[in-house]
Amino acid sequence: MDIAQPFLEFLEKLFGPVNSLLDPLKSNRMAYTLAWSALTLVFMVVSGLCMAGLARLIARLRGKNRQYQYKTFTGYLFASPWITGFVIFVLGPTLLSLYWSFTNLRIGEPAELVGMKNYVDLFRDRNFITALFNSFYLTVIGVPLQMAAGLGMAVLLNQRIRGRSLFRLIYYLPVLLATSTAVLFTWRLMLNANNGVINSILGALNKGPLHYLVGAFIFVTELTSAAFMALQTGNTKILEKIVAMGFPGPERLPLWLGADGLAFLWNKPSVVIILMWSAGAMMVIYLAALSGVPQTFYEAAKVDGANAWQRFRHITWPMIAPATFYNLIIGMIATLQIFEASVSLVRDGGQNQALYSVAYYLWRSTFRFNKVGYGAAMSWVLLAIIVILTVIQFRSQGKWVYYQGE
């Protein structure tokens, strides 16, 4: 039996008369919208008064004075819109998702309890394992490189130069644009393996004295992707092929988002490039941390003969460790949930499912194949992974994170 059914029937009985009352207005779209808006406002006011009244009643039963009761009533009244929204749009769907993860729910069909079947099937599902490894690749490789890009920009923009505020704005803009579909399609054009602007630039550099630098980038990237793929599948043929091909010649360029040959080795590095481009949020955090490092430390180090690298290694890096820790946690959580790149940059997760992320597979299972219960289980597994990794990071921070005042 679906235990959510009585709740859904209650909602239908509650809002059924309202729908019947507003049926005559459906022909006038604006009037219908305004009527629903007015009813929503009334609902928010009534729920707020009920919530605040209940809070005041509890305060009275606990023996609090009238002033405390008044403050309690006022506080909960002003907080009630957020609390109501949280219960309806966050807590309620979260609890329903947890319940549905133990069912075989499909939209339009009654749900039946299946116990832990969805969770067991997940770890037998080759597509889910592939998506999990892809998400781990983007986290293990992408987040450190994104943090390095953010730190590099912060160090440069922390210098006293003219137009510093304008440069900070320019470097932060990608944060606002990175997940935009239009911008991702622009990246798709730029990363075209045949005539994209990035390969045009690399092709020009590959014919000059920087050939060895471009070749090293191509070789290391392909070797890393092939090694990760060997770890994922247990098959080392691609890795052996990359090693056998040796150092790239001037004619060899990255395949980026292509769909032929060894392009699947470049799909995930393409996303890593975009992550590094959108490191503006991390840059802002690092800028705030750098501004808090006492200048007297640098002056004392200069007197002792420390060079720029030594000052960074022994002063800057330890002092900005809390910012690094924050960026690591936020970056890890965001990257494990990456979705837009899998939809906008490639088709159906890319060649050999190279960009099959967990969030993309969750969406695909739930909305394309109507496996709502299976998708709900996948979301809870992803949440568990994020929580476990976050707890590990918090437990280990004492070994490398320094807080002033400790």
C-alpha positions, 0 to 999 in steps of 0.5 A: 500500500502506498502510505503517501496516497492518503496524504495526496487524497487529503490535499485533493479534498482540501484544494478540490473545492478551491479548484471548482470555485476558480474553474469559471476564471480559467478562460481569463488567464490573468484573473485566474492567476490573480485569484490564485495569488490572492488565495496564496497570500491569504494562506500565508497570512493564516498559516503565519498567524496559526504558527505564531499563535501556537508558539505564543501558547507554548511560551505561555504553558512554559510559564513565560511572561507577557513580554516574552510571549509577545516577542515569541509571537512577533518572531514566529509571525515574521519567520512564518513565510520562510518556515511555511515555504521550507515545510512545503517545498523542502521538508515535505518533498525530502520526506516523500523522496525518502519514502519513494526510494523504497518503492517502485513508483512510476508517474501515473502508476500506484507505488509498491514497497520494494524495500532495499531493492532500489539501493541494491540495484544501484550498485549492480547498475553499470551506468550508475557505477560509471556515473559515480566514477565520472563524478569522482574524476571531476572532483579529484582532478577538477576541484584542486585545479579550480582552487589553484586557478582561484588562488592564482587569480586572487594573488594577482588581483591582490597586488596594488595595480590600477584598475584592480576593481575592474579586473576583479569584476571581469574575473568574477563574471564567469561565476554568473555565466558558467551554468548558462546554457548559452555560455556552455554552447559557446564553450562547445563551439570553442572546444570543437576539435576541428575548427574551435578557437582553442585548438586553433591557438594550440595548433599555432603554438604547436608549430613553434618553440612551445611545441613540447609544452603543448605536447606535454599537456596533451600526453599528461591529460590523455595518460591521466584520463586513460589511467582513471578509465583503467581504474574504473573498468579494470581494462588497461588497453587504452592506457597501453595504447596511449603509452605506445603512441608516445609523445605527441607530434605537432599534428596531434591536438586535443579532441575535447568534445569530439565523438570519435577515436579517443575523444572520450579521454578529453570529455571530462578534461573539457569540463575541468577547463570550464571549472577553472574558468569559473573559479571566480567565487573561490577567487573572492574567498581567497582575496578576503583571506589574503587581505587578512594576512598581517603585513608584518609577517612578510616584512619580518620574513624579508628581513630574514632573507626569505624569497617570494616562494618561501614567504608564500609557502611558510606565511601565506599558505598556512594563513589562508588554510581556512579559505582553502578548506571552505573552497574545498568543501563547497567545490566538492559538493558542487562538483559531485552534483554537476549536471548542466555540462552533461546535457549542454556540452555533449549528447547522451552523456558523451562518447563511452558515457564519459560525461555521465555524472550522477546528477545526469543519470538521476535526471535521466532515470527519473524523467526520461524513463519514469523510474521515480523510486529508482531516481529517489534512491540515487539522490539519497545515495549521492547525499550520503556520499557527500555527507561522508566526504564532508565529515571526513574533511571536517575530521581531518582539518585539524591536521592542516587548517590553522585558525588565528587565535588557536 
